Amino acid sequence: MTAAILTAYLSMMIFVGCGDDPDMSPFGECGGPYKVNAIDLSLFYEPYENNQYASESDTVNLDEFNIYLKIESEAISEVSSRTASFPGVAYALSCAPNLDFQNIQGITMILLEPFGDKVAGTNISNLVTTHDNVKLSDLREFKGSLGQYRLNIDLQPDNKSQLKTRTILKLRNGTEKIFESTSPVLLTN
């Protein structure tokens, strides 16, 4: 009897949890994009070791160096209330976040200190590309986003230099979210 109750409860959690999105099938298809607004951004640097991203006090080889841009979001529409009274919600583990940012106008990256052959104050958005090979200056489509982008910079740094940037997330309402960061010390030799 206990096993039957547990099985029934687990089955209900799975079908109710996977059925919250009307665009999603509980039998394996992921739902459509969730409408969200961007609320903040940050940059992270790899290598990721000992459960921590590299910080400005670390020294890393250029071939191990990666930059990640993460956009924090908040949902615009609430999840269906039909599960509010059910004690527990299950989530499909095979579906990656599928976000549709509604309020982003664009993203800009500016050097705070010289890097490679560029001087401080240079807008390098046209030299930064996402993992999909889209220039940051051309990135305008945020539908189907994971909220995280791996960035590549088309600049060759000097040995033992650091990338110091101001990244600006421009929102459609005219406000901006600004994140200043410093990469680890980069070894090019």
Backbone as CSV, one residue per row, in Angstrom:
resi,resn,N_x,N_y,N_z,CA_x,CA_y,CA_z,C_x,C_y,C_z
1,MET,0.820,-1.191,0.000,0.000,0.000,0.000,0.871,1.266,0.000
2,THR,1.902,1.262,0.838,2.810,2.418,0.905,3.488,2.637,-0.441
3,ALA,3.939,1.559,-1.070,4.594,1.668,-2.373,3.636,2.235,-3.414
4,ALA,2.386,1.832,-3.376,1.401,2.330,-4.336,1.153,3.823,-4.133
5,ILE,1.075,4.251,-2.878,0.873,5.676,-2.591,2.074,6.484,-3.050
6,LEU,3.281,6.023,-2.760,4.493,6.727,-3.187,4.582,6.800,-4.703
7,THR,4.259,5.715,-5.385,4.289,5.699,-6.844,3.268,6.670,-7.418
8,ALA,2.073,6.687,-6.864,1.035,7.609,-7.333,1.459,9.056,-7.100
9,TYR,2.022,9.345,-5.927,2.482,10.703,-5.611,3.590,11.141,-6.555
10,LEU,4.562,10.273,-6.791,5.664,10.586,-7.695,5.150,10.808,-9.118
11,SER,4.243,9.972,-9.560,3.657,10.133,-10.898,2.943,11.477,-11.015
12,MET,2.194,11.860,-9.995,1.497,13.137,-10.019,2.485,14.296,-10.067
13,MET,3.567,14.198,-9.307,4.586,15.261,-9.327,5.184,15.403,-10.710
14,ILE,5.487,14.307,-11.342,6.111,14.361,-12.660,5.154,14.972,-13.678
15,PHE,3.924,14.495,-13.744,2.997,14.997,-14.748,2.535,16.416,-14.466
16,VAL,2.338,16.781,-13.219,1.938,18.144,-12.892,3.107,19.091,-13.118
17,GLY,4.325,18.704,-12.693,5.506,19.561,-12.854,5.842,19.774,-14.309
18,CYS,5.738,18.768,-15.115,6.073,18.893,-16.524,4.935,19.518,-17.321
19,GLY,3.779,19.656,-16.718,2.632,20.203,-17.427,2.338,21.649,-17.110
20,ASP,3.200,22.337,-16.358,2.969,23.734,-16.006,2.965,24.644,-17.218
21,ASP,3.772,24.337,-18.222,3.875,25.153,-19.419,2.973,24.553,-20.485
22,PRO,1.999,25.297,-20.990,1.094,24.727,-21.976,1.778,24.369,-23.283
23,ASP,2.974,24.923,-23.526,3.704,24.608,-24.752,4.575,23.373,-24.600
24,MET,4.591,22.774,-23.431,5.502,21.677,-23.189,4.748,20.370,-23.024
25,SER,5.244,19.347,-23.659,4.653,18.021,-23.548,5.321,17.280,-22.405
26,PRO,4.578,16.601,-21.532,5.202,15.859,-20.436,5.901,14.599,-20.925
27,PHE,5.873,14.357,-22.213,6.470,13.133,-22.742,7.756,13.397,-23.515
28,GLY,8.496,14.429,-23.173,9.830,14.587,-23.716,10.124,15.864,-24.457
29,GLU,9.137,16.626,-24.916,9.429,17.856,-25.623,9.559,18.997,-24.624
30,CYS,10.526,19.867,-24.846,10.689,21.023,-23.974,9.739,22.125,-24.422
31,GLY,9.366,22.977,-23.501,8.419,24.050,-23.790,9.044,25.177,-24.570
32,GLY,8.187,26.099,-24.989,8.635,27.277,-25.705,9.367,28.217,-24.766
33,PRO,9.867,29.333,-25.281,10.619,30.254,-24.436,9.746,30.926,-23.385
34,TYR,10.306,31.125,-22.207,9.648,31.836,-21.115,9.971,33.311,-21.241
35,LYS,8.966,34.158,-21.179,9.184,35.598,-21.265,9.745,36.083,-19.936
36,VAL,10.909,36.732,-20.024,11.593,37.235,-18.837,12.122,38.635,-19.112
37,ASN,12.458,39.338,-18.050,13.151,40.617,-18.137,14.533,40.455,-17.532
38,ALA,15.516,41.074,-18.157,16.868,41.094,-17.608,16.892,42.048,-16.433
39,ILE,17.555,41.639,-15.345,17.628,42.512,-14.170,19.070,42.838,-13.786
40,ASP,20.035,42.074,-14.272,21.438,42.339,-13.956,22.324,41.491,-14.860
41,LEU,23.620,41.741,-14.818,24.574,40.950,-15.579,25.871,40.816,-14.803
42,SER,26.677,39.836,-15.200,27.986,39.620,-14.585,28.876,38.887,-15.574
43,LEU,30.172,38.948,-15.317,31.169,38.222,-16.109,31.889,37.244,-15.201
44,PHE,32.186,36.073,-15.748,32.949,35.056,-15.037,34.095,34.616,-15.928
45,TYR,35.203,34.251,-15.291,36.380,33.844,-16.045,36.758,32.409,-15.698
46,GLU,37.116,31.651,-16.731,37.625,30.293,-16.541,39.133,30.336,-16.671
47,PRO,39.819,29.400,-16.100,39.361,28.073,-15.710,38.610,28.070,-14.382
48,TYR,37.687,27.116,-14.289,36.868,26.898,-13.104,37.500,25.751,-12.333
49,GLU,38.107,26.079,-11.208,38.796,25.056,-10.409,38.395,25.187,-8.947
50,ASN,38.343,24.071,-8.260,37.985,24.040,-6.841,36.669,24.772,-6.571
51,ASN,35.695,24.560,-7.461,34.366,25.173,-7.336,34.390,26.693,-7.343
52,GLN,35.384,27.283,-8.030,35.475,28.740,-8.122,35.948,29.134,-9.511
53,TYR,35.378,30.250,-9.997,35.875,30.826,-11.235,37.183,31.546,-10.942
54,ALA,37.996,31.740,-11.966,39.264,32.455,-11.810,38.969,33.910,-11.428
55,SER,39.792,34.465,-10.565,39.627,35.854,-10.125,40.805,36.680,-10.614
56,GLU,40.747,37.974,-10.374,41.803,38.868,-10.843,43.150,38.604,-10.175
57,SER,43.159,37.917,-9.055,44.423,37.602,-8.385,45.058,36.311,-8.903
58,ASP,44.349,35.576,-9.758,44.877,34.336,-10.326,45.715,34.621,-11.573
59,THR,46.547,33.661,-11.924,47.333,33.707,-13.157,46.979,32.473,-13.971
60,VAL,46.567,32.689,-15.229,46.155,31.570,-16.074,46.801,31.666,-17.451
61,ASN,46.957,30.512,-18.084,47.447,30.474,-19.456,46.337,30.933,-20.385
62,LEU,46.701,31.668,-21.416,45.727,32.215,-22.349,44.890,31.114,-22.993
63,ASP,45.484,29.955,-23.273,44.726,28.881,-23.929,43.697,28.223,-22.995
64,GLU,43.760,28.466,-21.700,42.778,27.951,-20.742,41.744,29.012,-20.340
65,PHE,41.922,30.218,-20.849,41.110,31.367,-20.453,39.815,31.440,-21.262
66,ASN,38.694,31.576,-20.565,37.389,31.783,-21.195,36.617,32.833,-20.411
67,ILE,35.746,33.541,-21.116,34.905,34.563,-20.502,33.451,34.150,-20.681
68,TYR,32.662,34.292,-19.621,31.230,34.007,-19.681,30.458,35.226,-19.219
69,LEU,29.484,35.615,-20.008,28.564,36.688,-19.666,27.267,36.041,-19.204
70,LYS,26.821,36.395,-18.004,25.580,35.839,-17.476,24.589,36.970,-17.263
71,ILE,23.377,36.785,-17.793,22.307,37.761,-17.630,21.304,37.194,-16.643
72,GLU,21.120,37.893,-15.537,20.137,37.493,-14.532,18.761,37.916,-15.018
73,SER,17.759,37.108,-14.709,16.424,37.406,-15.213,15.365,37.212,-14.140
74,GLU,14.198,37.780,-14.423,13.008,37.539,-13.609,11.859,37.275,-14.565
75,ALA,11.002,36.345,-14.180,9.872,35.963,-15.023,8.872,37.101,-15.125
76,ILE,8.322,37.269,-16.315,7.280,38.271,-16.524,5.930,37.686,-16.146
77,SER,5.652,36.477,-16.625,4.374,35.841,-16.315,4.601,34.739,-15.302
78,GLU,3.638,34.576,-14.433,3.733,33.559,-13.396,3.395,32.194,-13.961
79,VAL,3.922,31.168,-13.314,3.607,29.801,-13.685,2.161,29.521,-13.342
80,SER,1.560,28.645,-14.060,0.155,28.281,-13.851,-0.127,28.021,-12.372
81,SER,-1.273,28.499,-11.902,-1.612,28.349,-10.488,-2.286,27.014,-10.182
82,ARG,-2.497,26.177,-11.189,-3.209,24.935,-10.913,-2.401,23.976,-10.063
83,THR,-1.085,24.208,-9.913,-0.273,23.332,-9.074,0.003,23.959,-7.717
84,ALA,-0.538,25.145,-7.475,-0.224,25.839,-6.233,-0.649,25.043,-5.006
85,SER,-1.722,24.288,-5.107,-2.184,23.535,-3.952,-1.539,22.157,-3.868
86,PHE,-0.841,21.750,-4.906,-0.225,20.427,-4.901,1.111,20.504,-4.170
87,PRO,1.383,19.648,-3.199,2.611,19.744,-2.390,3.825,19.152,-3.105
88,GLY,4.404,19.887,-4.011,5.605,19.430,-4.707,5.485,19.635,-6.194
89,VAL,6.592,19.992,-6.816,6.621,20.180,-8.252,7.865,19.494,-8.777
90,ALA,7.732,18.723,-9.824,8.881,18.067,-10.448,9.259,18.848,-11.699
91,TYR,10.522,18.856,-12.026,11.004,19.566,-13.197,11.689,18.592,-14.137
92,ALA,11.458,18.783,-15.426,12.126,17.949,-16.413,13.609,18.305,-16.406
93,LEU,14.452,17.336,-16.166,15.889,17.597,-16.060,16.565,17.724,-17.416
94,SER,15.924,17.279,-18.460,16.557,17.289,-19.767,16.353,18.592,-20.528
95,CYS,15.572,19.531,-20.012,15.284,20.777,-20.711,16.142,21.906,-20.154
96,ALA,16.947,22.496,-21.009,17.748,23.650,-20.618,16.836,24.875,-20.573
97,PRO,17.224,25.909,-19.829,16.412,27.122,-19.809,16.230,27.671,-21.226
98,ASN,15.042,28.087,-21.532,14.719,28.655,-22.837,14.050,29.989,-22.560
99,LEU,14.859,31.056,-22.565,14.392,32.364,-22.126,14.202,33.301,-23.311
100,ASP,13.210,34.153,-23.210,12.949,35.184,-24.211,13.002,36.525,-23.487
101,PHE,14.181,37.168,-23.525,14.354,38.452,-22.837,13.566,39.523,-23.585
102,GLN,12.686,40.207,-22.869,11.791,41.188,-23.468,12.333,42.609,-23.394
103,ASN,13.259,42.892,-22.483,13.617,44.287,-22.224,15.049,44.663,-22.580
104,ILE,15.780,43.815,-23.298,17.175,44.136,-23.627,17.241,44.858,-24.963
105,GLN,17.937,45.993,-24.957,18.171,46.738,-26.189,19.520,46.359,-26.790
106,GLY,20.537,46.180,-25.956,21.854,45.822,-26.455,22.862,45.697,-25.329
107,ILE,24.054,45.212,-25.692,25.137,45.032,-24.727,26.396,45.656,-25.311
108,THR,27.108,46.421,-24.486,28.337,47.092,-24.902,29.458,46.729,-23.933
109,MET,30.676,46.571,-24.475,31.839,46.312,-23.625,32.925,47.341,-23.951
110,ILE,33.410,48.011,-22.898,34.398,49.081,-23.041,35.623,48.738,-22.202
111,LEU,36.814,48.991,-22.765,38.060,48.758,-22.031,38.263,49.848,-20.985
112,LEU,38.621,49.445,-19.779,38.950,50.405,-18.724,40.447,50.691,-18.685
113,GLU,41.228,49.767,-19.232,42.686,49.928,-19.337,43.121,49.376,-20.684
114,PRO,44.285,49.773,-21.176,44.745,49.253,-22.464,44.814,47.719,-22.453
115,PHE,44.494,47.122,-23.609,44.551,45.675,-23.757,44.899,45.386,-25.205
116,GLY,45.937,44.576,-25.412,46.408,44.335,-26.772,46.841,45.653,-27.380
117,ASP,46.336,45.950,-28.581,46.703,47.212,-29.233,45.618,48.284,-29.072
118,LYS,44.659,48.076,-28.165,43.572,49.033,-27.952,43.797,49.825,-26.665
119,VAL,43.400,51.096,-26.699,43.598,51.981,-25.560,42.378,51.948,-24.649
120,ALA,42.562,52.450,-23.434,41.452,52.545,-22.487,40.353,53.417,-23.074
121,GLY,39.109,53.044,-22.835,37.974,53.780,-23.357,37.462,53.265,-24.686
122,THR,38.168,52.307,-25.284,37.754,51.750,-26.574,36.549,50.832,-26.400
123,ASN,35.547,51.033,-27.240,34.397,50.135,-27.282,34.831,48.910,-28.089
124,ILE,34.915,47.751,-27.427,35.381,46.536,-28.100,34.227,45.584,-28.427
125,SER,33.002,46.088,-28.407,31.831,45.250,-28.672,31.873,44.594,-30.043
126,ASN,32.529,45.247,-31.005,32.639,44.659,-32.342,33.783,43.650,-32.434
127,LEU,34.586,43.523,-31.378,35.686,42.548,-31.336,35.360,41.361,-30.435
128,VAL,34.201,41.408,-29.798,33.779,40.340,-28.893,32.654,39.570,-29.576
129,THR,32.812,38.239,-29.658,31.778,37.401,-30.265,31.266,36.388,-29.252
130,THR,30.028,35.973,-29.466,29.432,34.945,-28.613,29.824,33.573,-29.142
131,HIS,29.444,32.534,-28.404,29.722,31.165,-28.831,29.027,30.836,-30.147
132,ASP,28.007,31.619,-30.528,27.319,31.437,-31.809,27.930,32.292,-32.906
133,ASN,29.074,32.886,-32.632,29.816,33.721,-33.584,29.054,34.991,-33.977
134,VAL,28.325,35.568,-33.028,27.625,36.835,-33.230,28.382,37.902,-32.456
135,LYS,28.706,39.010,-33.137,29.394,40.106,-32.451,28.486,40.672,-31.362
136,LEU,29.083,41.013,-30.242,28.323,41.593,-29.138,27.607,42.861,-29.602
137,SER,28.241,43.633,-30.483,27.618,44.857,-31.001,26.401,44.556,-31.873
138,ASP,26.309,43.348,-32.437,25.188,42.963,-33.297,24.153,42.104,-32.582
139,LEU,24.403,41.764,-31.340,23.504,40.874,-30.598,22.229,41.626,-30.227
140,ARG,21.152,41.297,-30.906,19.861,41.941,-30.665,18.755,40.914,-30.417
141,GLU,18.998,39.674,-30.753,17.998,38.615,-30.609,18.282,37.837,-29.330
142,PHE,17.365,37.894,-28.382,17.542,37.231,-27.092,16.451,36.206,-26.839
143,LYS,15.834,35.699,-27.903,14.809,34.664,-27.774,15.495,33.306,-27.880
144,GLY,15.119,32.391,-27.016,15.754,31.074,-27.011,17.103,31.097,-26.316
145,SER,17.336,32.075,-25.478,18.605,32.243,-24.782,18.665,31.385,-23.523
146,LEU,19.873,31.009,-23.171,20.099,30.336,-21.898,20.385,31.356,-20.797
147,GLY,20.604,32.603,-21.194,20.964,33.637,-20.229,22.449,33.662,-19.939
148,GLN,23.208,32.840,-20.660,24.658,32.796,-20.474,25.319,32.661,-21.843
149,TYR,26.380,33.454,-22.054,27.081,33.464,-23.331,28.578,33.286,-23.090
150,ARG,29.179,32.396,-23.848,30.642,32.277,-23.838,31.162,33.288,-24.832
151,LEU,32.086,34.151,-24.385,32.593,35.237,-25.213,34.026,34.971,-25.655
152,ASN,34.326,35.397,-26.873,35.683,35.354,-27.409,36.069,36.770,-27.798
153,ILE,37.306,37.155,-27.494,37.772,38.496,-27.814,38.859,38.397,-28.862
154,ASP,38.690,39.145,-29.946,39.642,39.133,-31.053,40.747,40.172,-30.810
155,LEU,41.469,39.984,-29.729,42.614,40.835,-29.384,43.697,39.949,-28.792
156,GLN,44.921,40.175,-29.176,46.034,39.415,-28.625,46.631,40.224,-27.469
157,PRO,46.498,39.735,-26.248,47.018,40.499,-25.098,48.530,40.370,-24.978
158,ASP,49.108,41.323,-24.265,50.524,41.223,-23.908,50.661,40.194,-22.796
159,ASN,51.861,39.633,-22.666,52.105,38.673,-21.592,51.907,39.352,-20.232
160,LYS,51.304,38.650,-19.316,51.022,39.103,-17.958,50.136,40.351,-17.916
161,SER,49.187,40.426,-18.838,48.242,41.544,-18.831,46.892,41.068,-18.318
162,GLN,46.032,42.029,-18.006,44.686,41.731,-17.526,43.675,42.505,-18.351
163,LEU,42.530,41.879,-18.579,41.432,42.505,-19.297,40.538,43.190,-18.268
164,LYS,40.471,44.517,-18.346,39.631,45.284,-17.425,38.554,45.964,-18.253
165,THR,37.298,45.606,-17.965,36.194,46.076,-18.796,35.032,46.633,-17.985
166,ARG,34.243,47.421,-18.680,32.934,47.865,-18.188,31.928,47.314,-19.197
167,THR,31.060,46.435,-18.745,30.043,45.847,-19.605,28.714,46.504,-19.258
168,ILE,28.032,47.002,-20.291,26.797,47.758,-20.089,25.642,47.016,-20.756
169,LEU,24.654,46.680,-19.955,23.428,46.069,-20.443,22.409,47.197,-20.589
170,LYS,22.059,47.529,-21.837,21.116,48.612,-22.098,19.709,48.028,-22.190
171,LEU,18.811,48.588,-21.388,17.436,48.118,-21.357,16.532,49.052,-22.156
172,ARG,15.425,48.524,-22.624,14.506,49.274,-23.488,13.875,50.488,-22.796
173,ASN,13.826,50.484,-21.474,13.244,51.625,-20.757,14.243,52.760,-20.542
174,GLY,15.447,52.618,-21.116,16.452,53.671,-21.030,17.449,53.494,-19.899
175,THR,17.223,52.547,-18.997,18.163,52.320,-17.901,19.294,51.398,-18.355
176,GLU,20.342,51.378,-17.566,21.498,50.539,-17.860,21.930,49.794,-16.605
177,LYS,22.399,48.585,-16.801,23.039,47.806,-15.745,24.513,47.724,-16.124
178,ILE,25.381,48.118,-15.202,26.811,48.196,-15.495,27.567,47.226,-14.600
179,PHE,28.502,46.495,-15.220,29.332,45.553,-14.475,30.784,45.771,-14.875
180,GLU,31.614,46.142,-13.904,33.046,46.300,-14.150,33.765,45.076,-13.628
181,SER,34.732,44.591,-14.409,35.434,43.377,-14.005,36.880,43.403,-14.470
182,THR,37.673,42.578,-13.794,39.082,42.408,-14.122,39.363,40.923,-14.241
183,SER,39.961,40.556,-15.344,40.278,39.148,-15.594,41.478,38.720,-14.760
184,PRO,41.751,37.418,-14.737,43.004,36.968,-14.159,44.185,37.464,-14.997
185,VAL,45.369,37.376,-14.450,46.587,37.712,-15.198,46.765,36.645,-16.269
186,LEU,46.946,37.100,-17.522,47.025,36.175,-18.651,48.468,35.942,-19.090
187,LEU,48.837,34.697,-19.150,50.182,34.310,-19.626,50.066,33.878,-21.079
188,THR,50.794,34.558,-21.956,50.738,34.226,-23.376,51.907,33.342,-23.809
189,ASN,52.908,33.178,-22.972,54.091,32.370,-23.346,53.864,30.925,-23.015
